[in-house]
């Protein structure tokens, strides 16, 4: 699995995300600066990390979504490439139009930073194939604008099409239907607020997050 991590000013999880992808695939991830106009050739996966791109000015992810590299990421996704966006990366994916809905200020108007229990809502995606539906994972969160909002029509579509990837066991931010992560309609783009890359090694207190990266890497191995 050949992967690349997009880096914006204010990204702070880019190296952790690269380590998670490398451990799962056995290949180092390319680091791509936001001002680049193209992606490395032969990529399987593009990853957009967490952090505070451009200081979260305007709206979280709004400026990053308009950087030159995102035209290449959108084109990559539209051609069937796999993309994962985590926390700020999820916000960037929504602002770029690759995922629907909105991420608003947490309902408690506070930054939430702690380990939370996630529930895998589907096993039908490259990112969750190694997980059983209903399986619980412990994964950290660290966000101020993670309240996922969808109108009734969009929510019904996400539910009917099995595109809710993860739910919070306990709703920590007000997200509709406890949503912590969603999939694109072709199931190849995942956006999630929790940080699997931050719990990817027993030395960090657990490795539940590694299962998401391993699931993705194994999907490519199975199709090789």
C-alpha positions in Angstrom: 0.0 0.0 0.0 1.5 3.3 -1.1 0.3 6.3 0.8 0.8 10.0 1.2 0.1 12.4 4.0 -1.0 15.9 3.2 0.7 18.6 5.4 -0.8 22.0 6.1 0.5 24.9 8.3 -0.9 23.9 11.7 -1.0 20.1 11.0 0.2 18.4 14.2 -0.7 14.7 13.7 1.0 14.3 10.3 3.9 12.3 11.5 1.8 10.1 13.8 -0.5 9.4 10.9 2.5 8.5 8.6 3.8 6.1 11.3 0.4 4.4 11.5 0.2 3.9 7.7 3.9 2.7 7.6 3.4 0.2 10.4 0.4 -1.3 8.6 1.8 -1.4 5.1 5.5 -1.8 5.6 6.1 1.3 3.4 7.0 4.8 4.4 4.3 7.4 3.6 5.2 10.4 1.4 4.8 13.8 3.1 3.2 16.2 0.6 3.2 20.0 1.3 -0.1 21.9 0.7 1.3 24.1 -2.0 2.2 21.2 -4.2 -0.1 20.9 -7.3 0.2 17.1 -7.7 0.4 13.9 -5.8 3.1 11.3 -6.1 2.4 8.7 -8.7 1.0 5.2 -8.0 -0.7 6.1 -4.7 -3.3 3.9 -3.1 -4.2 6.1 -0.2 -4.1 9.8 0.7 -4.4 10.8 4.3 -5.3 14.2 5.7 -4.2 14.6 9.4 -5.5 16.3 12.4 -4.4 19.6 13.8 -5.4 23.2 13.3 -4.7 23.9 9.6 -4.3 27.7 9.1 -5.2 28.2 12.7 -8.8 27.2 12.2 -9.5 30.7 10.9 -12.7 31.3 8.9 -14.0 27.8 9.5 -12.1 24.7 10.5 -10.7 23.2 7.3 -12.1 25.9 5.1 -8.8 27.4 4.0 -7.0 24.1 3.7 -9.7 22.8 1.4 -8.8 25.5 -1.1 -5.1 24.9 -1.2 -3.5 23.7 -4.5 -3.0 20.1 -3.4 -6.7 19.6 -2.7 -7.5 19.8 -6.4 -5.3 16.8 -6.8 -6.8 15.0 -3.8 -10.3 15.6 -5.1 -9.4 14.3 -8.5 -7.7 11.3 -6.9 -10.9 10.5 -4.9 -13.2 11.1 -7.9 -11.2 8.5 -9.8 -11.7 5.9 -7.1 -8.7 6.6 -4.8 -8.9 5.9 -1.1 -8.8 8.9 1.2 -8.9 9.1 5.0 -9.3 12.4 6.9 -8.9 12.4 10.7 -10.3 15.2 12.9 -9.2 18.4 11.1 -8.8 16.1 8.1 -12.5 15.2 8.4 -13.3 18.9 8.4 -11.2 19.5 5.3 -13.0 16.6 3.5 -16.4 18.2 4.3 -15.2 21.7 3.3 -13.9 20.3 0.0 -17.2 18.5 -0.8 -15.8 15.0 -0.7 -18.1 14.2 2.3 -21.5 15.6 3.1 -22.8 17.3 6.2 -21.2 19.8 8.5 -19.0 19.8 11.6 -20.1 22.5 14.1 -18.9 23.6 17.6 -19.3 20.9 20.2 -22.6 21.1 22.0 -20.9 21.8 25.3 -18.9 24.7 23.7 -15.7 23.1 25.1 -12.7 21.4 23.7 -12.9 17.7 24.3 -9.7 15.7 24.8 -9.9 12.2 26.1 -10.1 8.5 25.2 -13.5 7.5 24.1 -15.3 4.3 23.2 -16.2 3.9 19.6 -18.5 1.4 18.0 -17.8 0.1 14.5 -21.1 0.7 12.7 -20.2 -1.2 9.6 -17.6 -3.7 8.4 -18.4 -3.0 4.8 -15.5 -0.6 3.9 -11.8 -0.9 3.3 -11.2 1.0 6.6 -13.4 -1.3 8.7 -13.3 -4.6 7.0 -11.1 -6.1 9.8 -13.7 -5.0 12.4 -16.9 -6.8 13.3 -20.0 -4.6 13.2 -20.7 -3.5 16.7 -17.1 -4.0 17.8 -15.9 -1.5 20.4 -12.6 0.4 20.1 -10.9 2.9 22.5 -9.6 5.8 20.5 -8.7 9.4 21.6 -10.5 12.5 20.6 -9.2 16.1 20.7 -11.6 18.6 19.0 -13.7 21.7 19.5 -15.7 21.5 16.4 -16.7 17.8 16.1 -20.4 18.1 16.3 -21.5 16.3 13.1 -24.7 17.8 11.6 -26.9 16.3 8.9 -30.4 17.1 7.9 -33.1 14.4 8.1 -32.7 13.6 4.4 -28.9 13.1 4.6 -29.1 11.2 7.8 -31.7 8.8 6.4 -29.4 8.3 3.3 -26.3 7.6 5.5 -28.3 5.1 7.6 -30.0 3.4 4.6 -26.7 3.1 2.6 -24.7 1.8 5.6 -22.3 4.8 5.4 -21.9 5.5 9.1 -18.5 4.1 9.9 -18.3 4.8 13.6 -20.5 6.0 16.4 -19.6 7.2 19.8 -20.8 4.8 22.6 -21.5 8.0 24.6 -22.2 11.2 22.6 -19.5 13.6 23.6 -20.2 16.5 21.3 -23.8 16.5 20.2 -23.3 14.7 16.9 -26.5 13.5 15.3 -27.1 9.8 15.8 -23.8 9.7 17.8 -21.9 9.8 14.5 -18.1 9.8 14.8 -17.2 8.9 11.2 -18.8 8.6 7.8 -18.1 7.1 4.4 -18.5 8.5 0.9 -21.1 7.0 -1.4 -18.4 4.8 -3.0 -17.1 3.8 0.5 -13.5 4.8 -0.4 -13.4 8.1 1.5 -13.6 8.0 5.3 -13.8 11.0 7.6 -13.7 10.5 11.4 -13.1 12.8 14.3 -11.3 10.4 16.7 -7.6 9.9 16.3 -6.6 6.2 15.7 -3.0 7.3 15.0 -2.7 8.4 18.7 -3.5 4.9 20.0 -1.4 2.9 17.7 1.2 1.4 20.0 1.0 -0.4 23.4 3.6 2.2 24.6 1.0 4.9 24.0 -1.5 3.0 26.2 -3.2 0.8 23.6 -3.3 -0.1 19.9 -7.0 -0.2 19.0 -6.3 2.5 16.4 -4.0 0.3 14.5 -6.9 -1.9 13.4 -8.2 0.8 11.1 -4.8 1.1 9.3 -4.3 -2.6 9.2 -7.8 -3.1 7.7 -7.0 -0.6 5.0 -3.6 -2.2 4.2 -5.1 -5.7 4.2 -7.8 -4.6 1.7 -5.1 -3.8 -0.8 -3.2 -7.1 -0.1 -6.4 -9.0 -0.6 -7.0 -7.3 -4.0 -3.3 -7.6 -5.1 
